[in-house]
């Protein structure tokens, strides 16, 4: 009997202990899920949102006309779609992005982050999505440094805690004596501006950032490489392996399906193409000529819901803001309209800048409306601009060629390939409108996009 009671008590003890342990586990799970809501992919999906930690700058994330933009933002938005959740953006400032991740103020970092050994000790990186190289940035009027040992005696200004800072410390430890001037939470773009305006002599930037900012500050020189090529990646907390796996799956899918290339082209397309004198002249004429026509450009653009800066870029490409401009084909005025187009759009004097702007925008809108089957408004406008340059019929021919060659006919990336084919008989002989100088509209649109990009970044001073 005693043995039975003893066994019974032991069984009861185990049952009570098990219930107690289960209760504790459930409490802890509930407690920590409230503290750390982003620690697992499952919890992200359950909450219906994923939190992006990034920096507020021209390469990662910024607001333009009340719309969020930026390479990292667009990629992160596509990742959120991939997970079927909403995207929330957290911008704690560069100095706080790692601590924000550690404190669970966000789920992952996407901020042009260089993969380094030191950082891998505290966070997990995704597979690389692109390569960059650290470059020394200086003004064009300063003689370039040819060798790293020539850094001796110089002052180099960088943001604290960046890969630039780490690399400069390595160089110093090798025995080269120079001064590192450190800044908190100041964008690399701002340091580049300071170089361009000769407030400081040297800074460091990754090659993609340097090339992009050269458009805005043509007086900078992209100089000595300070490091071998490095890779950029997204980052998660060490324990968040399920999210890391999904990020890698997304990045691979985006690469395989061309999504990454499309977004990269949007922000970094042709950044290596640089015409110093053209861009320098453009920056000058933004100040000296554009103000005369800005009010009319805004007024007429608003009628058709066009971004006035895009229209300003078109006008510069057409005439360099010269109201008396005349092309070799006889088109005239700020927007280089033909006599026939002027009559069709209801204006009498093509040389009157305000009438020219009115006619040109109205005609561009006509082209825009004819591509109503293109759902993406940005893509649609590129097709309209190409038509403004080379003619609607030739653009339609290029679309047909794209379709014949298995490409997306409503993507500008396809027309960049097929429009130039219209110069070759084997392609244009079977088209409706025949031969066209198809390389010209491609260059035309790409130059407009470069001017537009500059005008967007100068919004605060226009």
N, C-alpha and C positions, 0 to 999 in steps of 0.2 A: 504493500500500500504506500509506504514511504517513497519507494522507487517510482511509483506511478505519479505521485504528487510532485516529486522532484522533476521528472521528465515533463510533466504538464507545465510546471513553472518556467522551465527552460524554454519551452515552445512559446509560452505567452511572452516571455522576455524578448525572444527573437522577433515575434510579430510586432510588439510595441516598438522595438528598436528599428525595424524596417519601416514602419509607418512614420516614425520620427525622422528617419533619414530621408524618406521620400518627401515629407513635408518641407524639411530644410532645403532639399534640392530644388523643389518647386518654388520656394520662396527666393532662393538665390537666383534661379533662372529669371524669375519675374523682376527681381531687384536689379540684376545686371543688364537685363534687356532694356530696362528703363534708363539705366546709366549709359549703356553702350548700344544704342539702337542700330548702329551701322556696322556691328562687328561681323555680320554674316550676310551673304547674298540673300538668304531666305528672309531675313528681317527687312532688307531693303525692298524686296518685292512685296512683302506684307505691308510696309508703310506706304508703298506706291510712289516713292521718290528716292532719288540718289543725289547726294550732295557733292558738288564739284568744288574743290579748293583751287583757286587760281589767282593770278595777279592781274591787276587792271592796267593793261598796256596795249599797244598796237598789234602785238603778235599773239597774245593769249585771249584777251576779253576786253571789250569796250562797248559803250552804248553810242549808237549813231542814229539820229532821228527817232529816238525812243525805242530803237531795236537793238537787242544784244547782238554783237558780232565778234569776230576773232577766230583764228584758226583753231585754237584749243577748244573754244566754246562750241564751234560748229561740230567738231569731232565728238565732244562730250555729249552734245545734244543727240547725235546719231547713236551713240552708245546707250543713252537713256531709252531711245526708241527700240533699240535692240533688246533691252530688258523689259520693255513695255511698262516703263515708269516715267514719272515726270523728273525734270532736272531742276535742281536748286543750286544757285551759284553763291559761293562764299568767297569774299575777297578780304582777307585779314591783313594784307600787306606782306611784302616779301619776307621780312624778318620773322613773321609769325606763321608761315605756311606749314612748317614741319610740326611746330607745337600745336597748331590747330588740328592737324591730322591725329597727333598723339592724344589730344584731349577730346577726340571724337566730335569736333565741330564740323567735320566733313568726312566723306567716305573715301575719296581718292584725290590725288593731286594731278592736275594736267596744266603745266605752266612752263613749257619749254625747258624741262628739268633735265640737266645733264646727269647721266648715270656715272657715279663715281664710287670707288671702294669705300670711302668714308661714309657716304650716304647709305650704302647697302648694309651698313652695320645697324642702322636704326629703322630702315624701311625696306619694303620689297618693291623692286622695279618690274614693270612689264617688259615684254620683248621690245627692242628698239623700234621706233617708227621712222626715224631719219637720222642722218649724221650731220654734225656741224664742226666748225673749227674756230678756236679762239683767235681773234685778230686784234692787233694794236690799232687804235683809231687816233688819227691826228689831223690837223688842218692841212689843206693843200699847200699853204705857204711855209710849212715847216718841213725841213729836210727829213725824209724817211729814215728810220733805223733799219739797218740791213742785217744785223746780228744781235742775238739776245744779250751778249756781253755789253753792247752799246746802251743798254738800259741804265747802266751805272750813272748815278748822279741825277736821274730824272725823277719827276713826281708823277705817279700814275693813279688816277682817280677811279675807284670802283665801288660797287655796293658790297657791304659787309655780308659774309656768309655765302657768297656765290662761288661757283666753280672758278671764276676769274680770280677771286681773292685767294682761293686755295692754290691755284697755279702760280700766282705771283709770289706767294710765301715759299713755294718750292724753289723758285728761281733765286729768291733771296738767300735761302739756305745753301744754295750751291756756291755762294761766295760773291755774288754780284750785288753791290750796294746801291740801292735806290729806295725811294720813299713811297709807301703805299698810303694813299689818302682814302679813308673809308667813309661811306655814307650809309645811313639807315633808310630803308624803304623808299629809295629814290630809283625810279625806273632807269634802265640802261639807256632808253631813248632820250631821257633828260640829260644824261651825261654826254651823249652824242651831240645834243643841241648845244651844250656848253662848249664842246670842242669846236663846233661849227662857228659859234659866235666868239670864239677865242677867249672865253672866260677861263678855260683850263687848256692844257696842252695835250694830254694823253688820257685815254680811257681804253677799256677792253670790251669787245662784244663778240658774241657768236656770229659766224659768217652770215646766217640767215637774217639776223636782226640788223647787222651792219649793211647788208645789201639792200634790204627794204628801206632803211632809214636814209640811205644815200639819195633816194628819190626826194625826200623832204629836205635834206641838207646836202646839196650837191658840192659844197665846199669841203667836205670831209674826204680824207684818203683812208682807204682800208689797207693797212700796212702789214707788218711782220706777223707771221703765224707764231703764236706762243705755245702751241700744243699740237700734238697729232690729232687727227680727227676723233671726235667723241660722239657717242650716241645719246639721243634723247628718249625718254620713256615716261610713262605714267607711274604713279607710286601709290601703294596702299600700306596699311599697318602690317607689321610682321605676321600677326595671327590671322589676317584676313585672306587666307589662301583660296577660298571659294570665289571671292570677288576677283582676285588676281587671275585665276584660271579663266573667268568669263571675259575679263579685259583682253587677255591674250587671244581668246577665241574671236572676239570682236575685231581686234586690230588685224588679225590674219584675214578675216572675212572682208573687211574694208579694203585691204590691199588687193585681194584676189578679185573682188567685184568692181574695182575701179573707183570706189567711193573715196578712198584716201587721196587718190590722184586728183579727183575732181575738186575736193576741198583745198588741197595744196595749191592747185592751179589758181583757184580763186584769190588766194592771198599772196602767193609767192611766184605766180607765173611771170616769167621773163624778168625776174629781179636782177639777173646778171646782165641784162641789156641796159647800157648806160651811156647816154649822150650828154656830156657835161654842159656843153654850150646850149643845147636845146632846153634842158631842165633849168639852167641858170636864167635863160631868157624868159621861160615860163614863170618862174618865181618873181621876176622883176615885173612882168606884165600883169600878173595878178594884182600887183599894187598900183601900177600906173595906168592900165587900160581898163581892166575889168570893172572898177567902180563906176565908170561912166554908163555901163549897160546892165549892171547888177539888178537894179529895180525892175527893169523891163523883163529881164530873164526870169526873175522870181515870179512876177505877175503872170507871164504867159505860160511858164512851166506849171504853175498851180492849176491852171485851167484844165490840164490833162493829167494831173496827178504825177508829173515827172519830178524827180529830184533836180532842183535847179543847178546843183553842182555838176551833175552829169551833163546837163544841157550846156553849161559853161565850158565843160571839157570838150564837147562836140564843137562848139563855136571856135574855141582856140585851135582845134585841129583843122577846122575849115579855113580860118582867116587870120589866126594870131591876134584876134580882136582888132583887126584893121577893117573899117567899114568900106574902104575903097578897094579891097582886095579883088583881084581878077585872075582867074585860072587860065591855063592855055586852051581850055575848051570853051571859054566864054562865060562861065558862071561868075556871078558878081556878089559882092557884099559880105557882110559878117557871116552869113550862113550859106554863102555860095549857091544861091538858088538860080535855076535856069529861068529864062523869060517865060517859058510855058508854065512852069511851076508857080511863078509869081502871079501870073494871071489866074491860074486855077485856084490859088489860095487867097485871091482877092486883094493883092497889093499892087500899087502903081509904080513905086520907086524902090528898086532893089538896093540902091545905095543909101537909102535912109535906114540907119541901123535898127531902129525900133520896128519898122515895117519888115525888115529882113528877118529879125528874130521871130516876129509873129508868124511869118510865112514858113520859116524853117521848122519851127516847133509844130506847127499845124500839119505840115507835110510828114514830119517824123511820126506824129500820132497816127496819120493815115496808114503808114507802113506798119506801125505797131498793131493796129486793129486788124490788119490782114493776116497776122500770125496768131489769130485767136485760138487756134487749136493747141498752142504751146501753153501748158499750164503754169510753168515757172515764169513769173513776170520778169525776173532778171535775165533769164535766157531769151525771153521774147524780145526784150529791148535790144539785146545784142544783134539779133536777127534784123530788127528794124533799122539799126544803125548801119549794118552791112548793106541793107537795101538802099538806104539813103546815099551810100557811096557808090555802089556798083549797079544798083537796079534790082527791083523786086524779082524779076524773071530769072536773073542769074542765081539769086539766092535759092529760088525754088528748084532750079536745075541742080544746084549743089546738094540740096536735100534729097533729090531723087538719086543722085550718085551715092550718097551716104547709105540710102536704103538698099541700093543694088549691091553694095559692098559689105552688107551686114552690120552697119553702124546705126546708132540712134540718130534719126534724122532731125530730132528736135533739140539736139545738144550742140552748143557752140564748139565743143571739143571735136566733134565730127566735121563741122564745116571748116574748121582750121585746116583740115586735111583735104577736103573735097573741093573747096573753092579754088585753090591753086591748080587743081587738075583741069580746070576749065581753060587753061592756056595750052593744053595738049590735045591735038586733033583726035587721038584715039578715044578721048573721053567726051569732048564737046561735040563731036560730029553727030552723036545720037541724042543730043539735048534739044530742047525746044528753042532756046535763045542763043545757042551757039557759043562762040569764043568770048571769053572775058579775061581781063587782067586780074585774075582771081587772087593773086598775092596781095594786091593793094587793099581790098577791104579787110583782109586779116590784119595787116599792119595798121590800118586805119583804126579798127576797133581796139587793138591792143594799145595803141598810143593814147586813145581816149580814156581807156581804163587806167593807164598810168597817171594821166592828168587828173582824172576823177579821184583817184586814191590820194593824191597830194591835196586836192581841194577839200576832201573829207577831213584830213588831218589838220587843215588850217581853219577849220570851222570857227574856232574861238576868236580868230582875228578878222574874219570876213564880215 
